[in-house]
Amino acid sequence: MTREYEGKVVVVTGGAQGIGYAISRAYLDEGAYVCVLDIDEEALRELKELDFKDYGDRVMYIGCDLAEEKEIIDACNMIIERFGRIDILVNNAGIGSTKSIFERDTSEWDRVINVNLRAPYLMTKYLARNMNEGGCIINIASTRALMSEPNTEPYSASKGGLVALTHSLAVSLSLYKIRVNCISPGWIETSNYKKRSKRVEPQLRDIDHLQHPAGRVGVPEDIAYACLFLTSKRAGFITGTNLIVDGGMTIKMIYAE
């Protein structure tokens, strides 16, 4: 039996490490061609020479700074030149900023917004016209769109904007039979999914797991599996939604003792 993703063309931004790594690998394991976009050339090189070498020419590696529109355009042109079309776009790349509002430069705000919010819009703009009917777009937002810690304004704002962008694009692109959905991860432990020079084993306590109603901290595959579901035929009636994948953290009431 042919696998559903056999021969499909999937684009994953920030696909060389963390959640993006798991997403890229999940689609490769399902038989897809995967275009991995990432700013980290070292991480891309490791994928090509080590982690993904057995997938051969089913992987396309593209270095790209998603804060720069020209680099996005160049990357999209390279993808279309090779494959002629795409089937799935996963806008996963994201960066943060944890400085005080009184210390953060405007340029730092702009870069977070450009990578986390403008880039998904631009990737969609330049690839959706070459997407097959029945194509899918997944935007990786965050539960930080709904709740925050101090000094995370650019990240939270960008992720909130990404949730809104998702339902807006879902309506606009419905004319082209393209579904657009959003996934908001909670605590996903990625410390052992980084390039080798940064990779460490997670140091998690029992209390870290137990504060999740699901009983554990999340792993990158949790988000990858959600992507596989939302881009499958089984999710054909789902568009414009924000799927929260957080082990139940955002629905748990917490009272101070």
URBELTA-V409199 format. One record per residue. N is the residue number from 1. RES is the residue in one small letter. PHI is phi in whole degrees, 0 to 359 (none if undefined). OMEGA is omega in degrees with one decimal (* if undefined). NEAR is the number of other C-alpha atoms within 12 Angstrom. Layout:
# URBELTA-V409199
N&RES&PHI&OMEGA&NEAR + N&RES&PHI&OMEGA&NEAR
This chain:
# URBELTA-V409199
1&m&none&179.9&5 + 2&t&286&177.1&10 + 3&r&289&-174.8&16 + 4&e&300&-175.2&21 + 5&y&263&179.5&27 + 6&e&302&177.2&19 + 7&g&81&177.2&24 + 8&k&290&178.0&34 + 9&v&253&-175.3&38 + 10&v&241&176.7&46 + 11&v&248&179.6&53 + 12&v&235&175.0&52 + 13&t&275&-174.4&50 + 14&g&59&-169.5&42 + 15&g&271&-174.2&48 + 16&a&264&-177.8&45 + 17&q&216&171.8&41 + 18&g&60&180.0&36 + 19&i&300&-179.5&44 + 20&g&300&176.8&44 + 21&y&300&-178.8&41 + 22&a&296&178.5&40 + 23&i&295&179.5&45 + 24&s&302&-177.5&50 + 25&r&294&-178.9&40 + 26&a&298&179.2&31 + 27&y&290&176.0&44 + 28&l&298&179.4&38 + 29&d&295&178.2&26 + 30&e&268&175.1&26 + 31&g&96&-178.3&24 + 32&a&278&163.9&33 + 33&y&272&-176.6&36 + 34&v&233&173.9&45 + 35&c&260&-178.1&48 + 36&v&263&175.1&47 + 37&l&256&178.5&44 + 38&d&200&178.5&38 + 39&i&280&-173.9&29 + 40&d&270&-177.2&25 + 41&e&295&178.2&22 + 42&e&297&179.2&22 + 43&a&294&177.5&33 + 44&l&297&-179.6&35 + 45&r&296&177.8&25 + 46&e&296&177.5&21 + 47&l&301&-175.4&35 + 48&k&294&-174.2&24 + 49&e&271&-174.1&16 + 50&l&233&-168.6&17 + 51&d&297&-173.9&25 + 52&f&250&-173.6&32 + 53&k&298&-178.0&19 + 54&d&287&177.6&15 + 55&y&276&173.6&24 + 56&g&58&-174.1&19 + 57&d&279&174.1&19 + 58&r&280&177.7&30 + 59&v&244&173.8&38 + 60&m&245&-176.0&38 + 61&y&251&-177.7&38 + 62&i&227&172.0&35 + 63&g&283&-174.2&28 + 64&c&204&171.4&33 + 65&d&267&-174.2&29 + 66&l&288&174.1&38 + 67&a&280&-176.6&31 + 68&e&249&-177.2&23 + 69&e&299&-178.8&22 + 70&k&299&179.2&17 + 71&e&293&175.7&24 + 72&i&296&179.4&33 + 73&i&300&-179.9&23 + 74&d&299&-179.7&23 + 75&a&296&179.7&33 + 76&c&297&177.7&40 + 77&n&297&178.3&22 + 78&m&297&-179.9&26 + 79&i&295&-178.2&34 + 80&i&292&178.5&25 + 81&e&298&-179.0&15 + 82&r&281&-171.2&20 + 83&f&255&179.7&27 + 84&g&83&-179.5&18 + 85&r&193&171.1&29 + 86&i&226&179.3&40 + 87&d&246&-174.3&41 + 88&i&220&173.5&44 + 89&l&239&175.4&54 + 90&v&246&177.7&52 + 91&n&275&-173.3&48 + 92&n&256&-172.0&46 + 93&a&303&178.1&46 + 94&g&199&176.8&40 + 95&i&230&-178.5&31 + 96&g&231&176.2&28 + 97&s&206&-176.2&30 + 98&t&239&176.9&22 + 99&k&280&173.6&19 + 100&s&296&176.6&17 + 101&i&303&-178.7&16 + 102&f&277&-178.4&11 + 103&e&246&-174.8&13 + 104&r&282&176.0&20 + 105&d&288&178.0&16 + 106&t&300&-179.9&17 + 107&s&298&178.7&14 + 108&e&289&172.8&24 + 109&w&305&-176.3&31 + 110&d&299&-177.7&25 + 111&r&294&177.7&26 + 112&v&299&179.3&34 + 113&i&297&-178.2&33 + 114&n&295&-179.0&33 + 115&v&286&-170.8&39 + 116&n&276&-174.0&42 + 117&l&239&-179.3&39 + 118&r&293&-178.1&29 + 119&a&300&175.8&41 + 120&p&301&176.5&44 + 121&y&297&-177.7&35 + 122&l&289&176.6&31 + 123&m&301&177.4&45 + 124&t&295&-179.3&40 + 125&k&303&-173.3&22 + 126&y&270&178.8&27 + 127&l&246&-174.0&40 + 128&a&299&179.9&37 + 129&r&293&178.2&24 + 130&n&251&-179.4&28 + 131&m&266&178.3&33 + 132&n&297&172.6&25 + 133&e&303&-174.6&20 + 134&g&90&178.4&27 + 135&g&291&-176.8&40 + 136&c&224&173.9&47 + 137&i&235&175.3&50 + 138&i&240&173.5&52 + 139&n&256&178.5&56 + 140&i&268&-179.8&49 + 141&a&265&-178.9&43 + 142&s&185&171.5&39 + 143&t&293&174.0&34 + 144&r&292&171.1&33 + 145&a&291&-174.0&31 + 146&l&245&-176.3&26 + 147&m&205&-172.5&20 + 148&s&217&163.0&20 + 149&e&253&-178.9&17 + 150&p&299&170.7&15 + 151&n&66&178.6&20 + 152&t&236&-171.4&25 + 153&e&304&-177.9&30 + 154&p&297&-179.3&37 + 155&y&295&-179.0&37 + 156&s&298&-179.9&33 + 157&a&296&-178.9&30 + 158&s&293&-179.2&39 + 159&k&286&173.2&43 + 160&g&297&176.6&31 + 161&g&297&-179.4&32 + 162&l&292&175.1&44 + 163&v&297&178.9&38 + 164&a&292&177.5&26 + 165&l&300&-179.0&35 + 166&t&300&-177.6&39 + 167&h&288&176.2&26 + 168&s&293&178.6&21 + 169&l&294&-179.9&34 + 170&a&300&178.6&32 + 171&v&286&-177.9&20 + 172&s&297&-174.5&20 + 173&l&273&174.6&30 + 174&s&299&177.4&25 + 175&l&298&-177.8&16 + 176&y&249&178.4&20 + 177&k&60&177.6&24 + 178&i&248&176.8&36 + 179&r&265&180.0&41 + 180&v&229&178.7&48 + 181&n&226&-174.4&46 + 182&c&227&173.7&45 + 183&i&239&177.2&42 + 184&s&249&177.6&39 + 185&p&287&169.2&38 + 186&g&263&-179.7&35 + 187&w&283&175.7&31 + 188&i&245&-176.9&33 + 189&e&280&-175.2&30 + 190&t&241&-173.1&31 + 191&s&299&178.3&23 + 192&n&257&176.5&22 + 193&y&241&180.0&30 + 194&k&261&175.2&30 + 195&k&299&-169.0&25 + 196&r&299&-179.5&21 + 197&s&289&-178.9&13 + 198&k&242&-172.7&15 + 199&r&282&175.2&16 + 200&v&221&176.7&15 + 201&e&283&179.8&13 + 202&p&299&176.0&17 + 203&q&246&-175.4&14 + 204&l&252&179.2&19 + 205&r&263&176.9&12 + 206&d&303&-177.7&12 + 207&i&295&177.4&13 + 208&d&296&178.8&21 + 209&h&286&-171.9&23 + 210&l&289&177.4&18 + 211&q&285&175.2&24 + 212&h&265&175.6&25 + 213&p&305&177.8&21 + 214&a&285&174.5&20 + 215&g&92&179.7&17 + 216&r&199&170.5&24 + 217&v&285&-178.0&31 + 218&g&285&174.6&33 + 219&v&238&-176.3&30 + 220&p&305&179.2&34 + 221&e&298&177.1&27 + 222&d&301&179.2&32 + 223&i&282&177.9&42 + 224&a&299&179.6&36 + 225&y&295&176.9&26 + 226&a&296&176.3&34 + 227&c&297&179.9&44 + 228&l&301&178.3&36 + 229&f&292&-174.1&26 + 230&l&294&178.9&33 + 231&t&263&-179.1&37 + 232&s&269&177.3&29 + 233&k&295&-179.8&17 + 234&r&295&179.2&13 + 235&a&256&-174.4&22 + 236&g&298&-180.0&19 + 237&f&256&-178.2&21 + 238&i&248&174.6&25 + 239&t&207&179.1&33 + 240&g&77&-175.5&32 + 241&t&262&173.9&30 + 242&n&244&-179.0&33 + 243&l&269&179.9&32 + 244&i&272&-179.1&30 + 245&v&239&-171.1&34 + 246&d&220&-179.8&34 + 247&g&65&177.9&29 + 248&g&90&-174.5&25 + 249&m&300&-173.7&30 + 250&t&282&177.4&25 + 251&i&252&-178.1&18 + 252&k&268&177.2&14 + 253&m&281&-178.5&11 + 254&i&235&178.6&11 + 255&y&245&175.6&5 + 256&a&288&179.7&4 + 257&e&275&*&3
